C-alpha cells in the first residue's frame, strides 16, 4: 500500500475534537439544573433507555476491536479496517448519545455498600480517566492506519488499543453496576 501524506487539517480536527468532547461532557454533566431548564433541556423520558443503549454500543465496540485484531493478525487488512471503522462509528454514536442523555438527565447515584462500592468506584474512576486520552489515541491510530503510515500506526496502537478496549469494556461494567439505580 502507498503511504499517503499527512493532512494537517485532519490532524487539527482530531486535536480539536479531542479537546472539545471531554469539555462538552463535563459541562453537560455538571451544568446546574436551572441552566438546563433555561435552555429548554428538561428530563425527557424518550431518552431514559439510553444507558442500556450505551452499554450495547460499548459492548459492540469491544467486540469489533477484538475482531479487528484477529483480522490484522490474519493479514486481512480490509476486514481489519472495516471493524475499526465500525468501532469508531459506534464509539462516536455513544459519545453523542451520552452527551444527549447527561444533558437531559441528572447522574444516577451508586448506592452499593462495602467492597462492591470500592470496586465500582475503582472501575468508574479508571474508566473516566482513560476515556479522555482514548479519543485522540483512537482517532490518531485510525488516521495513521488509513494513511498507511504503518510504522506510526503500530507505535500508537500499542497504547490506544488496550486503552480503548478497557474503556469500552468498563463502560459495560459501569452500566451493569448502575442498572438498578437508573
PEDADA-V581185 format. One line per field, one symbol per residue. burial: 1 if it has 24 or more other C-alpha atoms within 12 Angstrom, else 0. Layout:
burial->???
This chain:
burial->00000000000001001100110010011010000000000000000101111111111111111111100000000001101111110110011011111111111000000000000110110011011111111111111111000000100110011111111111111110111000
